[in-house]
Amino acid sequence: MWDGSSPYYFDEAAAQSAVDFFPRNLVLTKGEWLGRPFILEPWQANDIVRPLFGWKRISDGTRRYRRCFVWVPRKNGKSELAAGIAILLLVADGEPAGEVYSIATKRDQARVVFNMASTMVTMSQTLADVVLPFKDALYCSALGSSFKPLSGMPKGSHGLSMSGLIGDEVHEWQSDRLYTFVHQSIGARRQPLEFLISSAGEVGGVGEEFFRQSQAILSGDVDDPETLVVIYGADEERDRVDPNYWKSEEARRAANPNYGLSVKADYLETECKRAQERPRLENDYKRYHLGLWVEQTTRWIPMDAWGQCGQLPELREELRLAAHEDRPIVDDVARRMIPVHKNGRWKSIREKMRGRRCFAGIDLSSTTDLTTCVLVFPPEKNDDLWTVAPRFYVPEVGLKQRARIDKVPYEAWRASGALVATPGNAVDYAYLKRDLFADAEIYDIQAVAIDRWNATQISIEISDEGLEVIMFGQGFASMSAPAKYLETLIIERRLDHGGHPVLTWNARNVAVETDPAENIKPSKAKSRERIDGIVGLIEGIGATLAAPKGADVSDFIANPVMA
């Protein structure tokens, strides 16, 4: 097919041959489709495989496209499609001594597509006699071609002559150095092909650079006729202007071409509900299931649930059931709920907890910022509520100016007793120690968890008073498990903070960071305002949960109560 002016023509026979290669030679390798012929879905065949292998150059009959970007959310068969294309390039591209590589920064990721291709070969009746599978290579002796995983930095990888490249999950790449190095080895090849496929990721990395480049090619802002771009995802603009769009079935259908097939509708609906309950999961849901690029940090605490954690304990069961069943709160309970701005229950908590076993979490911050000590009272007997009683300290000098800068009522909080202003222009830790030692006469303080940073002297002074001190790190290893536990307490309405106004302000501000292992920690640098009370609360919960292990936080982290 040729329009008489284009330098390219469409070879229908070549396109159909590439599509037919999949079911004739390959089988699917996972789940309910295990062992079935690899019949391409219409979107895979018509949007990707047919144009990729059908469009050719009039000048020499080779493929038009030298590179292909496919952006599609998880569970849509990305890796199996990439594995199938790798095998096609290995045995059916007619490239003597071809070199096909699966590349990634990390070895395990580079092997995902390679291992899948190896499984396809061993399960194929037509390929078993054509391709020899080895631990680190697939070898086609008839052509002298190979398919290998390649990872890490390009050092020591000289001598390559790439004919095919598979890049899976580009959003996880730390840099493009390996890709660039392998790309530069194509000079001796007739029609090299780079097939890059990925879900969305976090903004600011090499993955987003490739994605924005793909968008520019697709829109025509960048003229690159040798690159095929296919993007599946929810509408970015709709997501920016409509806060409820990402929660809709419309967004799920738009982003997932295999919706209802390999991507189960009920699975996505469940994941969407989880993301609405736990805001820290919103970003993961958006990037992995909607193809939307997200910031590295995300808001954490659902404030509707947090607000209900300040209500009367006798209302909790109805609040919990209403949240679980996704229904309105019954009228009788709704009438008895205390408006957030009028909730002063926190003032009576300390008296009610008199004599109770508790654990303290101290976040010192700097001497000019908010410093906090949070008492955490775990449940007793048949009670399932975790009760907290925080104290906050700020320097008295500059309090009015601080209120203007932070746009919160520090002076009103001080007048109500929610905040202690210490004399001078720096927080006087003597006031914190005075209050803590007085609390030790009233409550059964089992241990005090304190941030390791700049806390050596005060830790010694607290320990000298006979209180056990736990030095608590601020990294993922120490913070993740108790932070996740706190999240569950809030979601299940099993936390009672009595509506403390400063702690509530901290809860509204806090954002979390997530590492590749899905550990979380609060981020002071990326939260919009102060979060010291939440940090102290997490430390107190960590100390509480560590208590059965002898108040050893390292034991708790190694054997967490919650994953």
ZIWO-V833484 format. One record per helix or strand of 2 or more residues. SS is the DSSP state (@ for helix, = for strand). FROM is the first residue (numbers start at 1). TO is the last residue. If there is no record, write none. Layout:
BEGIN
[[SS:FROM:TO] [SS:FROM:TO]]
END
This chain:
BEGIN
[[=:8:10] [@:12:25] [@:31:33] [@:42:54] [=:55:57] [=:67:71] [@:78:91] [=:99:104] [@:107:123] [=:131:134] [=:137:140] [=:145:151] [=:164:168] [@:170:172] [@:177:183] [=:193:198] [@:206:219] [=:227:231] [@:236:241] [@:245:247] [@:249:255] [@:265:277] [@:279:289] [=:297:299] [@:303:308] [@:313:324] [@:331:336] [@:340:342] [@:346:352] [=:357:363] [=:371:377] [=:386:395] [@:399:406] [@:410:416] [=:420:422] [@:429:442] [=:444:451] [@:456:464] [=:469:472] [@:476:491] [=:495:496] [@:501:509] [=:511:514] [=:520:522] [@:532:549] [@:553:558]]
END
